[in-house]
Amino acid sequence: MRNACDYRVSFDLTPYGDLAFLEAFGPDTTKTASTSSESGPGEAGSAETADAQFATVPFFKNFQADLVGLHNRALESLVCRCGREPRWHCAKADLLLNPISKQRLTSASDPRSALKGYLVAASLATNFFSDMVSVVDIIDQSSLVRLSQCLVKVGAHVAAAVLYQCFMPDELKYGLRILRLAPESHDDAFFQYFWELPFLEMLVDLHSSPKYLNERHVTLLTNLIQSPELNSSNPAPVVKDAEQRVLRCYFRDLCRIYLGN
C-alpha cells in the first residue's frame, strides 16, 4: 500500500493517463477540420455554433460525470481481476470515502464500505496480519488516517483514536480529540489496544467525570495503566514487540467486526 494508496496516482490506468480519457470523450478534431475545409461559409458558421455548444458548462459536467463513471468501472474491474492486490482495494476505498467530485457533481460518501476496503487492503498487504514485520512499516500514515476517518464516521471513536499512537508524538492530540467527541458511546473492548498513557489517562478523566461517569470503565482503565506491559522501565525492544502484537490484535478485531458479516 505504501506509495500506491492515493487513487490519483494508482488510478493511472493507461499510458497517457487522463489525456487518453480526454481523447476518448473529446470531439473528433480531424473530422471537424476536413469537414470545415470542404464546406461553404454557411456550413462553417454552423460548425462554429457547434463548437460553441461543445464549450458549454452542461457538456463539461456530463463529460466529467462520464469520466467519474469510467474511473469507477475500471476500478471495479481491477478489484475483480486482481483481487489479491492491496492497492486496488485501497484505491476503491479512497473513492468510496472521498468520491471524485468535479463542478459540484453530487456524490455520496460511503464510509462503512470504505472501511471494509481499507481493512481488506491492510489484511492482504500484511498476509492477514500474520507477518512479524511492523504493520506501520507496510501501511503508510495516509491510509491509516483515512481508516481512522472511516471509523469516526461509523461511530467507532475509540478504535479510531487507537491509530494515532502510530504517528509522531505531536499528532497524538488529534487522537485525544477524537476521544472527546462522544464519550457516552465508547466501546470498552478497544481500551486494551492503547499503550500510550495519555490516551488511557484521558479516558479515566472522561469516565470519572459526573457527565460520563462509568465506574466499570474506570476500573478497567486503571488495571490497564497498572499492567506490566506499560511499565516505563521495560526495555525498548520489549515495548516495541508489545506494541506490534497489540496492533495485530487490533486489526484482527476490526476485521472480525466489519468483515465478519
N, C-alpha and C positions, 0 to 999 in steps of 0.2 A: 504494500500500500504506500510505502514511502515514495514521495516524488511522483506518484501516479494517481493520487486520490482527487485532485482538482479536475472536475469534469471538463473544464475549459481546456485542459491540457490533454487528458486521456481520451477526450472525445474527438481528437483529430483523426477521423476515420479514413480520410482519403489523402493521397499525396499532396493535394493542394488545399486541404482544409476547407474553410468557409468559402474560398474562391470557387471551388468546384460546385458548391451549393448555389452560389450566385449564378454561375454559368448554367446550371440545370434549370433554375427558375427564371432567369433573365430573358429578355426578348432575343429573337434571332436577328442579330445585327447584320449578318451577311445578307440574309434575305431582304431585310429592310433597305439596305444600301442598293442592291441590284434593282429592286422594285422602284426605288426613287429615281434611279437614272433612266429607267425606261418610261416613266410616267410623265404626264404633262404637268402644267402649272396647277391645274385643279387638283390632280391626284397628289401633288407634292403638299398642297395645303392640307388635304385630309390626313396625310401622313404626319404632318406637324401636330394636327389635332390629336391624333392617336398617341403621339409621343407625350403630349401634354397630359392626356388622361393617364398614361402609364406612370407619370411622375406624381400622381395624386396620393394623398395620405391613405385612402382606403386600400389602394393597391399594395402599398408597403406594409400595411397592417395585415392584409391577407397573406402577403409573401412571408412575413415573419411568423405568422401562425403556421403556415405550411412548413417553414424551416424548423420550428419547435417540434411539430409533429414528426418530421423526418428524423430529428435527433432522437426522439423518444422511441420510434420504431426501430431505428438502428441499434440503440442501446438494448432494447428488449431482445433483439435478435442475438446480440453478443452475449447477453446473460444466458440465453438458452443454449447457444452453441459452445460457449466456453464457461460452463457452469462452475468450474473449479478455479477460475481466475479471479482473485480478490478485487482487482482494480475495477472490473465492470460492475460488480455488486456495489462497490463504494461509489462509483460514478452514478449509478442508478439511485442510490440513497441520497446523493447530493441533489439530484434533480427533484426527488420527492420532498426533500426538506426545503430547498430553495429553488422552486421551478423557474426556468428561464422566462423572463417577462420583459418584452420589448414594447415600446409605445403603449404602455399601460394595458397590455393584454391581461385579461383576467386569468389567474392561476391560483389554485388552492394548494397549500402545503399539506402534506400527509406525514406528520412526524412519527406516527406509530409504524407505518410501513418503512419509512426511512430508518428508524431504529433497528428494525429487523434486517434491513440491508446491511447496515454497518456491522451488526453482530455476525452475520453470515460472512462478510468480508474478513472480519477480525479472526473468526474461527478458522477460516481457510488459510489465512496468512500465517497463523501460529500452529498449524497442524492440530486444530481443535484444542488449543491451549495446553498441549502436552509437551511441547518443546521447552527445554530448560532455559532457553535464551529469554532475556527480558522482553516482556510484552511491549514496553515503550520503545525498545530498540527496533521493533518491527512496524508498529503502528505509530505514525507521526502525530504531532501535537494537534495539527489542524483537524485531523479525523477524530481525535479524542474530544476536542472542543465541540464539534458538531454532534458527536454521540451524546455528550452532556446536554446540549441544547434539546435534543430529542427527548431525553429523559425528563428534563424540566417541563416540556410541553405535554408529556403524558402524566405529569403529576408525581414522578419519582424523584423528588428533590434530594433525598439523602443519597441515593445511588448516583445522581448527577454530581453531587459535591465530592464524592469519593475520588473521581478522576482528577481533580485539581491538586491532589497530593503528588501527582506525577510531573507537575510543571515546576517552573522556577519558584523559589520562595516568595518573590514579590507578587506572584499570581495567586497565592493562597487566599487572598482577600476576596477574590471572586467566588471561590468555593464556599467561603464562610457566608458571603452574602446570599448565596442560594439557600443555605440552611435557614435563613431568616424569612424566606418567602412564605412558607406555610407550615409552621411547626406543629400545628394540630394534626397534620396528615403524615407525620414522619413514620417511616417504616423501620421499626427497630431491628428487623432482620439484617439490615445493611450497616448497623452500627459496628459490627465486628470487623468491617473492612477498613476502618480508619486506623492508621498508625501514627499520624501526626497529632500531637497533643492539642494544638489549638482547636481542632475540629471537635474532639471529644469534650474539651473544656467548655466550648461554646454550647454544645448540646446539653451539658449538665446545667449551665446557666439558664438556657431556654426552658428546660423541663423542670427546673426548680422554681421558676417564676410563677406567681399566682395565676397569670393568664393561661399558661400552658402546662400547669403542674401535672406531672406524671411520675409518681414515685417508682413505678416499675422501671421506667426508662432511666431514671436517675441511678437506681441500684445497678442496673446492667452496665451503664456507662462508667460508674465508679469501679466496678470489677474489671472492666476493660483497661481503665487507666492504671490499675494496680497489677496488671498481668505482667509476667516476667518478660514477655516479648517486647514490651515497651520500656524496658529498663534502659535508662540513658547510658549505663556503663557497659552495655553489650558491645562487643567488637563490631566494627563496621561491616565485615563480611557476613556476620550473623544477621545483622539488621537488614542488609541488602537481600539476603536469601529469604528472610521472613516477609519482606515487602513483596517480592516476586511471587511467593507462594500465595499470599493474600490476594494479589491481583488476579492470578489464575483462577482462584476460587470465586472471586468476584465476577469475572467474565462468565464462568460456567453457570453461576447462579442467574445472571442476566439471560443467558441463552435458555436456561430451563424455564424461566418465567415468560419470556417474549417469543421464543421459538418453539416452545413445547406444545403449544395449542395447534 
